Amino acid sequence: MSGRPSTGEAVGLLESELRAARETRADLGAEDVWRAFLRFGRVRFDTPDTPDVDGLLFQYGTHAFDAPATFTLDFTRQFDVIDSDGEHDHYVQVHCELRYGLAPALQDLGSFNSWFFHDVEDDLDHWAQALRNQPVWTAISALKPAETRVYQEPV
C-alpha cells in the first residue's frame, strides 16, 4: 500500500480544494479554480509506476459538446488505467470546466492545450508559471464563469 489516495478519490479531493478556495462555487473565479486545481495537481495518487500515468491538462476553446456553444477553460487530470496484464486499458479524466459566454474576445483566442505528466516532466510549478503567459488570463480576468462543472469520465 502506497499511502497515497486512490484515483477513485480524485473527484472528492478536487471538490475539497474548490470548497477550501471560496464559500460557494458560484464565488469562484478562474484564478481561484486554477490555484485549487494546482493544489489538487500536487497530490500524488496510487498509480502504477509507468510513464505518462498521471497527467494534468490545461486547455481552452469554444465548444458545443452537450449544450449551445460556450467558451470553456478546462483543467483536467488524467489517469492511465492498467489492466491485469500491466497493459493500458483506458483513461479516467477528472475535469474542472469553467464555461463562459461567447464574447468575441474569448472566441478570438482560438484553442490551446498543454500537458504536464508527473515523473516525466521537470517541475509542476514551472509548467503552471509558463501557462500564466497565455492570453486567456487577460481575456477572462474581469469575467465570472457562467458555470463551473466538476466531473469524471472514462476515455
NUTOR-379444 format. One record per residue: residue in three letters; x, y, z of N, C-alpha, C in turn. Coordinates in nm, 3 decimals, decimal comma. Layout:
BEGIN
+--------+---------+---------+---------+---------+---------+---------+---------+---------+---------+
| residu |     n_x |     n_y |     n_z |    ca_x |    ca_y |    ca_z |     c_x |     c_y |     c_z |
+--------+---------+---------+---------+---------+---------+---------+---------+---------+---------+
|    ALA |       X |       Y |       Z |       X |       Y |       Z |       X |       Y |       Z |
...
+--------+---------+---------+---------+---------+---------+---------+---------+---------+---------+
# end
This chain:
BEGIN
+--------+---------+---------+---------+---------+---------+---------+---------+---------+---------+
| residu |     n_x |     n_y |     n_z |    ca_x |    ca_y |    ca_z |     c_x |     c_y |     c_z |
+--------+---------+---------+---------+---------+---------+---------+---------+---------+---------+
|    MET |   0,085 |  -0,118 |   0,000 |   0,000 |   0,000 |   0,000 |   0,089 |   0,124 |   0,000 |
|    SER |   0,063 |   0,217 |  -0,087 |   0,149 |   0,333 |  -0,104 |   0,120 |   0,444 |  -0,004 |
|    GLY |   0,006 |   0,443 |   0,061 |  -0,032 |   0,554 |   0,149 |  -0,089 |   0,672 |   0,072 |
|    ARG |  -0,093 |   0,660 |  -0,058 |  -0,149 |   0,765 |  -0,144 |  -0,297 |   0,738 |  -0,165 |
|    PRO |  -0,377 |   0,843 |  -0,192 |  -0,519 |   0,819 |  -0,221 |  -0,535 |   0,744 |  -0,352 |
|    SER |  -0,646 |   0,672 |  -0,363 |  -0,677 |   0,602 |  -0,487 |  -0,730 |   0,703 |  -0,589 |
|    THR |  -0,721 |   0,667 |  -0,715 |  -0,773 |   0,755 |  -0,820 |  -0,924 |   0,772 |  -0,808 |
|    GLY |  -0,991 |   0,676 |  -0,745 |  -1,135 |   0,685 |  -0,722 |  -1,172 |   0,798 |  -0,626 |
|    GLU |  -1,076 |   0,848 |  -0,551 |  -1,099 |   0,958 |  -0,458 |  -1,071 |   1,095 |  -0,522 |
|    ALA |  -1,030 |   1,097 |  -0,648 |  -0,984 |   1,221 |  -0,711 |  -1,091 |   1,329 |  -0,717 |
|    VAL |  -1,213 |   1,295 |  -0,759 |  -1,319 |   1,397 |  -0,769 |  -1,345 |   1,460 |  -0,633 |
|    GLY |  -1,355 |   1,377 |  -0,529 |  -1,379 |   1,428 |  -0,395 |  -1,268 |   1,519 |  -0,347 |
|    LEU |  -1,143 |   1,485 |  -0,379 |  -1,031 |   1,570 |  -0,338 |  -1,031 |   1,702 |  -0,414 |
|    LEU |  -1,065 |   1,699 |  -0,542 |  -1,075 |   1,823 |  -0,617 |  -1,187 |   1,910 |  -0,562 |
|    GLU |  -1,301 |   1,849 |  -0,535 |  -1,413 |   1,924 |  -0,477 |  -1,373 |   1,987 |  -0,344 |
|    SER |  -1,296 |   1,916 |  -0,263 |  -1,249 |   1,971 |  -0,135 |  -1,160 |   2,093 |  -0,156 |
|    GLU |  -1,073 |   2,086 |  -0,254 |  -0,986 |   2,201 |  -0,283 |  -1,068 |   2,321 |  -0,329 |
|    LEU |  -1,171 |   2,296 |  -0,408 |  -1,256 |   2,406 |  -0,454 |  -1,333 |   2,468 |  -0,338 |
|    ARG |  -1,384 |   2,383 |  -0,248 |  -1,455 |   2,436 |  -0,130 |  -1,362 |   2,517 |  -0,041 |
|    ALA |  -1,238 |   2,476 |  -0,031 |  -1,142 |   2,548 |   0,052 |  -1,110 |   2,685 |  -0,007 |
|    ALA |  -1,128 |   2,700 |  -0,138 |  -1,094 |   2,825 |  -0,205 |  -1,196 |   2,936 |  -0,181 |
|    ARG |  -1,324 |   2,902 |  -0,169 |  -1,431 |   3,001 |  -0,153 |  -1,549 |   2,939 |  -0,083 |
|    GLU |  -1,638 |   3,025 |  -0,037 |  -1,758 |   2,982 |   0,034 |  -1,848 |   2,895 |  -0,055 |
|    THR |  -1,875 |   2,942 |  -0,177 |  -1,958 |   2,866 |  -0,270 |  -1,889 |   2,861 |  -0,406 |
|    ARG |  -1,925 |   2,762 |  -0,485 |  -1,864 |   2,750 |  -0,618 |  -1,897 |   2,871 |  -0,705 |
|    ALA |  -2,015 |   2,932 |  -0,686 |  -2,053 |   3,049 |  -0,765 |  -1,959 |   3,167 |  -0,739 |
|    ASP |  -1,893 |   3,168 |  -0,624 |  -1,799 |   3,276 |  -0,591 |  -1,661 |   3,256 |  -0,653 |
|    LEU |  -1,638 |   3,141 |  -0,713 |  -1,506 |   3,109 |  -0,766 |  -1,482 |   3,174 |  -0,901 |
|    GLY |  -1,371 |   3,243 |  -0,913 |  -1,324 |   3,293 |  -1,041 |  -1,219 |   3,197 |  -1,096 |
|    ALA |  -1,174 |   3,223 |  -1,217 |  -1,076 |   3,136 |  -1,281 |  -0,948 |   3,124 |  -1,199 |
|    GLU |  -0,902 |   3,233 |  -1,141 |  -0,779 |   3,229 |  -1,060 |  -0,797 |   3,137 |  -0,940 |
|    ASP |  -0,913 |   3,148 |  -0,873 |  -0,939 |   3,061 |  -0,758 |  -0,938 |   2,914 |  -0,798 |
|    VAL |  -1,005 |   2,885 |  -0,908 |  -1,015 |   2,746 |  -0,955 |  -0,877 |   2,695 |  -0,996 |
|    TRP |  -0,799 |   2,778 |  -1,064 |  -0,665 |   2,737 |  -1,107 |  -0,577 |   2,704 |  -0,987 |
|    ARG |  -0,579 |   2,790 |  -0,885 |  -0,499 |   2,763 |  -0,765 |  -0,546 |   2,633 |  -0,696 |
|    ALA |  -0,677 |   2,613 |  -0,687 |  -0,730 |   2,490 |  -0,627 |  -0,688 |   2,368 |  -0,711 |
|    PHE |  -0,694 |   2,381 |  -0,842 |  -0,655 |   2,270 |  -0,930 |  -0,507 |   2,238 |  -0,913 |
|    LEU |  -0,423 |   2,339 |  -0,899 |  -0,281 |   2,313 |  -0,879 |  -0,253 |   2,245 |  -0,746 |
|    ARG |  -0,325 |   2,283 |  -0,641 |  -0,312 |   2,211 |  -0,514 |  -0,351 |   2,064 |  -0,533 |
|    PHE |  -0,462 |   2,042 |  -0,602 |  -0,507 |   1,907 |  -0,635 |  -0,401 |   1,836 |  -0,721 |
|    GLY |  -0,341 |   1,908 |  -0,814 |  -0,239 |   1,852 |  -0,902 |  -0,114 |   1,808 |  -0,829 |
|    ARG |  -0,087 |   1,866 |  -0,713 |   0,031 |   1,828 |  -0,635 |   0,009 |   1,699 |  -0,555 |
|    VAL |  -0,117 |   1,661 |  -0,534 |  -0,147 |   1,537 |  -0,462 |  -0,107 |   1,420 |  -0,551 |
|    ARG |  -0,027 |   1,332 |  -0,499 |   0,012 |   1,214 |  -0,575 |  -0,082 |   1,099 |  -0,539 |
|    PHE |  -0,130 |   1,031 |  -0,640 |  -0,226 |   0,923 |  -0,625 |  -0,157 |   0,787 |  -0,638 |
|    ASP |  -0,226 |   0,685 |  -0,594 |  -0,177 |   0,549 |  -0,603 |  -0,194 |   0,502 |  -0,747 |
|    THR |  -0,090 |   0,519 |  -0,825 |  -0,093 |   0,485 |  -0,967 |   0,024 |   0,391 |  -0,998 |
|    PRO |   0,015 |   0,317 |  -1,106 |   0,127 |   0,230 |  -1,145 |   0,253 |   0,313 |  -1,170 |
|    ASP |   0,365 |   0,250 |  -1,157 |   0,494 |   0,316 |  -1,177 |   0,535 |   0,306 |  -1,324 |
|    THR |   0,459 |   0,376 |  -1,408 |   0,489 |   0,379 |  -1,552 |   0,481 |   0,524 |  -1,600 |
|    PRO |   0,550 |   0,557 |  -1,707 |   0,546 |   0,694 |  -1,758 |   0,405 |   0,733 |  -1,806 |
|    ASP |   0,376 |   0,859 |  -1,799 |   0,252 |   0,916 |  -1,852 |   0,125 |   0,862 |  -1,787 |
|    VAL |   0,134 |   0,811 |  -1,665 |   0,018 |   0,751 |  -1,600 |  -0,066 |   0,855 |  -1,526 |
|    ASP |  -0,008 |   0,971 |  -1,494 |  -0,076 |   1,074 |  -1,416 |  -0,044 |   1,209 |  -1,478 |
|    GLY |  -0,141 |   1,264 |  -1,551 |  -0,116 |   1,388 |  -1,623 |  -0,215 |   1,497 |  -1,592 |
|    LEU |  -0,171 |   1,619 |  -1,608 |  -0,256 |   1,738 |  -1,594 |  -0,266 |   1,805 |  -1,730 |
|    LEU |  -0,385 |   1,850 |  -1,762 |  -0,411 |   1,915 |  -1,891 |  -0,476 |   2,050 |  -1,866 |
|    PHE |  -0,421 |   2,152 |  -1,929 |  -0,477 |   2,287 |  -1,931 |  -0,521 |   2,311 |  -2,074 |
|    GLN |  -0,651 |   2,340 |  -2,093 |  -0,699 |   2,362 |  -2,229 |  -0,814 |   2,461 |  -2,231 |
|    TYR |  -0,828 |   2,530 |  -2,344 |  -0,942 |   2,618 |  -2,361 |  -0,980 |   2,626 |  -2,508 |
|    GLY |  -1,104 |   2,671 |  -2,529 |  -1,155 |   2,689 |  -2,663 |  -1,306 |   2,700 |  -2,661 |
|    THR |  -1,363 |   2,727 |  -2,777 |  -1,507 |   2,737 |  -2,791 |  -1,560 |   2,602 |  -2,840 |
|    HIS |  -1,655 |   2,546 |  -2,763 |  -1,705 |   2,412 |  -2,793 |  -1,856 |   2,405 |  -2,772 |
|    ALA |  -1,918 |   2,308 |  -2,839 |  -2,061 |   2,283 |  -2,822 |  -2,081 |   2,133 |  -2,809 |
|    PHE |  -2,029 |   2,074 |  -2,702 |  -2,036 |   1,929 |  -2,685 |  -2,175 |   1,882 |  -2,645 |
|    ASP |  -2,229 |   1,938 |  -2,537 |  -2,357 |   1,889 |  -2,485 |  -2,456 |   2,002 |  -2,460 |
|    ALA |  -2,430 |   2,118 |  -2,518 |  -2,514 |   2,236 |  -2,498 |  -2,479 |   2,336 |  -2,608 |
|    PRO |  -2,544 |   2,453 |  -2,605 |  -2,503 |   2,557 |  -2,701 |  -2,355 |   2,590 |  -2,683 |
|    ALA |  -2,294 |   2,640 |  -2,787 |  -2,151 |   2,672 |  -2,784 |  -2,118 |   2,768 |  -2,671 |
|    THR |  -2,009 |   2,737 |  -2,601 |  -1,957 |   2,823 |  -2,496 |  -1,806 |   2,823 |  -2,504 |
|    PHE |  -1,746 |   2,924 |  -2,447 |  -1,602 |   2,924 |  -2,430 |  -1,574 |   2,848 |  -2,301 |
|    THR |  -1,487 |   2,748 |  -2,310 |  -1,460 |   2,662 |  -2,195 |  -1,311 |   2,664 |  -2,161 |
|    LEU |  -1,283 |   2,689 |  -2,035 |  -1,149 |   2,675 |  -1,979 |  -1,155 |   2,547 |  -1,897 |
|    ASP |  -1,075 |   2,449 |  -1,932 |  -1,086 |   2,315 |  -1,874 |  -0,952 |   2,273 |  -1,813 |
|    PHE |  -0,956 |   2,243 |  -1,684 |  -0,842 |   2,187 |  -1,613 |  -0,874 |   2,040 |  -1,590 |
|    THR |  -0,789 |   1,951 |  -1,640 |  -0,818 |   1,808 |  -1,637 |  -0,701 |   1,732 |  -1,577 |
|    ARG |  -0,735 |   1,630 |  -1,500 |  -0,634 |   1,534 |  -1,454 |  -0,668 |   1,401 |  -1,517 |
|    GLN |  -0,568 |   1,338 |  -1,577 |  -0,590 |   1,212 |  -1,647 |  -0,506 |   1,102 |  -1,583 |
|    PHE |  -0,572 |   0,990 |  -1,554 |  -0,505 |   0,872 |  -1,500 |  -0,513 |   0,759 |  -1,602 |
|    ASP |  -0,402 |   0,692 |  -1,625 |  -0,399 |   0,575 |  -1,711 |  -0,442 |   0,455 |  -1,627 |
|    VAL |  -0,542 |   0,383 |  -1,673 |  -0,590 |   0,263 |  -1,604 |  -0,525 |   0,143 |  -1,673 |
|    ILE |  -0,457 |   0,064 |  -1,592 |  -0,381 |  -0,050 |  -1,642 |  -0,461 |  -0,178 |  -1,615 |
|    ASP |  -0,461 |  -0,271 |  -1,711 |  -0,533 |  -0,398 |  -1,691 |  -0,448 |  -0,497 |  -1,611 |
|    SER |  -0,502 |  -0,615 |  -1,589 |  -0,435 |  -0,716 |  -1,505 |  -0,303 |  -0,766 |  -1,566 |
|    ASP |  -0,284 |  -0,743 |  -1,696 |  -0,159 |  -0,783 |  -1,762 |  -0,056 |  -0,670 |  -1,763 |
|    GLY |  -0,090 |  -0,558 |  -1,699 |   0,002 |  -0,445 |  -1,696 |  -0,002 |  -0,358 |  -1,820 |
|    GLU |  -0,104 |  -0,378 |  -1,901 |  -0,119 |  -0,301 |  -2,026 |  -0,223 |  -0,192 |  -2,010 |
|    HIS |  -0,212 |  -0,090 |  -2,093 |  -0,311 |   0,020 |  -2,093 |  -0,450 |  -0,036 |  -2,122 |
|    ASP |  -0,548 |   0,002 |  -2,041 |  -0,687 |  -0,038 |  -2,065 |  -0,769 |   0,082 |  -2,112 |
|    HIS |  -0,764 |   0,191 |  -2,036 |  -0,833 |   0,315 |  -2,072 |  -0,782 |   0,426 |  -1,981 |
|    TYR |  -0,832 |   0,545 |  -2,004 |  -0,800 |   0,658 |  -1,918 |  -0,924 |   0,699 |  -1,840 |
|    VAL |  -0,901 |   0,759 |  -1,725 |  -1,005 |   0,826 |  -1,649 |  -0,964 |   0,972 |  -1,638 |
|    GLN |  -1,054 |   1,061 |  -1,675 |  -1,027 |   1,204 |  -1,667 |  -1,119 |   1,269 |  -1,565 |
|    VAL |  -1,059 |   1,352 |  -1,480 |  -1,133 |   1,433 |  -1,384 |  -1,123 |   1,577 |  -1,435 |
|    HIS |  -1,239 |   1,632 |  -1,471 |  -1,245 |   1,767 |  -1,530 |  -1,295 |   1,870 |  -1,430 |
|    CYS |  -1,241 |   1,989 |  -1,443 |  -1,297 |   2,107 |  -1,379 |  -1,311 |   2,210 |  -1,491 |
|    GLU |  -1,433 |   2,228 |  -1,538 |  -1,461 |   2,316 |  -1,651 |  -1,522 |   2,446 |  -1,604 |
|    LEU |  -1,472 |   2,554 |  -1,659 |  -1,532 |   2,686 |  -1,639 |  -1,589 |   2,727 |  -1,774 |
|    ARG |  -1,719 |   2,751 |  -1,776 |  -1,786 |   2,786 |  -1,902 |  -1,826 |   2,933 |  -1,898 |
|    TYR |  -1,799 |   2,999 |  -2,009 |  -1,828 |   3,141 |  -2,026 |  -1,917 |   3,160 |  -2,148 |
|    GLY |  -1,971 |   3,278 |  -2,161 |  -2,047 |   3,312 |  -2,282 |  -1,954 |   3,320 |  -2,402 |
|    LEU |  -2,010 |   3,365 |  -2,513 |  -1,933 |   3,371 |  -2,637 |  -1,887 |   3,513 |  -2,670 |
|    ALA |  -1,825 |   3,578 |  -2,577 |  -1,771 |   3,712 |  -2,602 |  -1,669 |   3,704 |  -2,715 |
|    PRO |  -1,670 |   3,802 |  -2,806 |  -1,574 |   3,798 |  -2,917 |  -1,429 |   3,786 |  -2,871 |
|    ALA |  -1,392 |   3,851 |  -2,762 |  -1,254 |   3,842 |  -2,713 |  -1,217 |   3,699 |  -2,676 |
|    LEU |  -1,313 |   3,624 |  -2,627 |  -1,286 |   3,485 |  -2,593 |  -1,279 |   3,397 |  -2,718 |
|    GLN |  -1,370 |   3,419 |  -2,810 |  -1,368 |   3,341 |  -2,935 |  -1,240 |   3,367 |  -3,014 |
|    ASP |  -1,191 |   3,491 |  -3,007 |  -1,069 |   3,526 |  -3,080 |  -0,946 |   3,452 |  -3,028 |
|    LEU |  -0,953 |   3,396 |  -2,908 |  -0,839 |   3,323 |  -2,852 |  -0,812 |   3,191 |  -2,923 |
|    GLY |  -0,913 |   3,140 |  -2,994 |  -0,897 |   3,010 |  -3,057 |  -0,894 |   2,901 |  -2,952 |
|    SER |  -0,809 |   2,803 |  -2,972 |  -0,798 |   2,694 |  -2,875 |  -0,651 |   2,671 |  -2,842 |
|    PHE |  -0,630 |   2,608 |  -2,727 |  -0,495 |   2,584 |  -2,678 |  -0,500 |   2,466 |  -2,582 |
|    ASN |  -0,391 |   2,388 |  -2,576 |  -0,378 |   2,286 |  -2,473 |  -0,233 |   2,263 |  -2,439 |
|    SER |  -0,209 |   2,223 |  -2,315 |  -0,075 |   2,192 |  -2,268 |  -0,084 |   2,084 |  -2,161 |
|    TRP |   0,005 |   1,984 |  -2,171 |   0,008 |   1,871 |  -2,078 |   0,127 |   1,881 |  -1,983 |
|    PHE |   0,110 |   1,826 |  -1,865 |   0,217 |   1,801 |  -1,768 |   0,198 |   1,660 |  -1,716 |
|    PHE |   0,306 |   1,581 |  -1,709 |   0,299 |   1,446 |  -1,654 |   0,395 |   1,432 |  -1,537 |
|    HIS |   0,341 |   1,388 |  -1,424 |   0,425 |   1,358 |  -1,308 |   0,526 |   1,251 |  -1,345 |
|    ASP |   0,642 |   1,261 |  -1,287 |   0,752 |   1,165 |  -1,305 |   0,812 |   1,165 |  -1,445 |
|    VAL |   0,766 |   1,255 |  -1,531 |   0,823 |   1,268 |  -1,664 |   0,873 |   1,411 |  -1,685 |
|    GLU |   0,789 |   1,507 |  -1,651 |   0,822 |   1,648 |  -1,669 |   0,910 |   1,696 |  -1,554 |
|    ASP |   0,971 |   1,812 |  -1,574 |   1,063 |   1,866 |  -1,476 |   0,995 |   1,913 |  -1,349 |
|    ASP |   0,901 |   2,006 |  -1,362 |   0,851 |   2,072 |  -1,242 |   0,710 |   2,127 |  -1,266 |
|    LEU |   0,617 |   2,089 |  -1,180 |   0,479 |   2,135 |  -1,191 |   0,469 |   2,287 |  -1,182 |
|    ASP |   0,542 |   2,348 |  -1,090 |   0,536 |   2,493 |  -1,076 |   0,588 |   2,565 |  -1,200 |
|    HIS |   0,691 |   2,511 |  -1,262 |   0,744 |   2,570 |  -1,385 |   0,638 |   2,565 |  -1,496 |
|    TRP |   0,572 |   2,451 |  -1,511 |   0,465 |   2,435 |  -1,611 |   0,352 |   2,535 |  -1,584 |
|    ALA |   0,309 |   2,542 |  -1,459 |   0,199 |   2,632 |  -1,422 |   0,237 |   2,777 |  -1,448 |
|    GLN |   0,358 |   2,814 |  -1,416 |   0,402 |   2,953 |  -1,437 |   0,408 |   2,986 |  -1,586 |
|    ALA |   0,453 |   2,893 |  -1,667 |   0,458 |   2,916 |  -1,812 |   0,318 |   2,940 |  -1,868 |
|    LEU |   0,218 |   2,873 |  -1,811 |   0,080 |   2,891 |  -1,858 |   0,024 |   3,028 |  -1,821 |
|    ARG |   0,083 |   3,094 |  -1,724 |   0,037 |   3,229 |  -1,684 |   0,056 |   3,329 |  -1,799 |
|    ASN |   0,136 |   3,296 |  -1,898 |   0,158 |   3,383 |  -2,013 |   0,051 |   3,369 |  -2,120 |
|    GLN |  -0,040 |   3,275 |  -2,103 |  -0,145 |   3,255 |  -2,201 |  -0,241 |   3,375 |  -2,200 |
|    PRO |  -0,285 |   3,420 |  -2,318 |  -0,373 |   3,538 |  -2,326 |  -0,511 |   3,516 |  -2,262 |
|    VAL |  -0,546 |   3,392 |  -2,235 |  -0,677 |   3,364 |  -2,176 |  -0,692 |   3,435 |  -2,041 |
|    TRP |  -0,584 |   3,446 |  -1,964 |  -0,593 |   3,505 |  -1,830 |  -0,636 |   3,651 |  -1,837 |
|    THR |  -0,584 |   3,725 |  -1,933 |  -0,624 |   3,865 |  -1,950 |  -0,769 |   3,873 |  -1,998 |
|    ALA |  -0,805 |   3,786 |  -2,091 |  -0,939 |   3,790 |  -2,150 |  -1,048 |   3,759 |  -2,048 |
|    ILE |  -1,020 |   3,675 |  -1,949 |  -1,123 |   3,637 |  -1,852 |  -1,108 |   3,705 |  -1,717 |
|    SER |  -1,010 |   3,792 |  -1,704 |  -0,978 |   3,849 |  -1,572 |  -1,097 |   3,918 |  -1,506 |
|    ALA |  -1,183 |   3,981 |  -1,583 |  -1,297 |   4,051 |  -1,525 |  -1,428 |   3,972 |  -1,536 |
|    LEU |  -1,419 |   3,848 |  -1,582 |  -1,540 |   3,768 |  -1,606 |  -1,556 |   3,661 |  -1,499 |
|    LYS |  -1,679 |   3,634 |  -1,465 |  -1,713 |   3,520 |  -1,380 |  -1,766 |   3,411 |  -1,472 |
|    PRO |  -1,730 |   3,287 |  -1,446 |  -1,785 |   3,180 |  -1,530 |  -1,936 |   3,169 |  -1,511 |
|    ALA |  -2,005 |   3,139 |  -1,620 |  -2,150 |   3,115 |  -1,612 |  -2,177 |   2,983 |  -1,542 |
|    GLU |  -2,083 |   2,891 |  -1,551 |  -2,098 |   2,759 |  -1,488 |  -1,960 |   2,701 |  -1,460 |
|    THR |  -1,949 |   2,632 |  -1,348 |  -1,829 |   2,555 |  -1,315 |  -1,873 |   2,412 |  -1,290 |
|    ARG |  -1,818 |   2,321 |  -1,369 |  -1,856 |   2,179 |  -1,358 |  -1,734 |   2,096 |  -1,318 |
|    VAL |  -1,757 |   2,002 |  -1,228 |  -1,656 |   1,903 |  -1,192 |  -1,717 |   1,766 |  -1,221 |
|    TYR |  -1,646 |   1,686 |  -1,298 |  -1,698 |   1,553 |  -1,329 |  -1,583 |   1,462 |  -1,370 |
|    GLN |  -1,613 |   1,333 |  -1,370 |  -1,518 |   1,231 |  -1,409 |  -1,575 |   1,152 |  -1,525 |
|    GLU |  -1,487 |   1,111 |  -1,618 |  -1,531 |   1,030 |  -1,731 |  -1,421 |   0,936 |  -1,776 |
|    PRO |  -1,460 |   0,817 |  -1,821 |  -1,362 |   0,728 |  -1,884 |  -1,344 |   0,769 |  -2,030 |
|    VAL |  -1,223 |   0,760 |  -2,079 |  -1,197 |   0,791 |  -2,221 |  -1,107 |   0,685 |  -2,281 |
+--------+---------+---------+---------+---------+---------+---------+---------+---------+---------+
# end
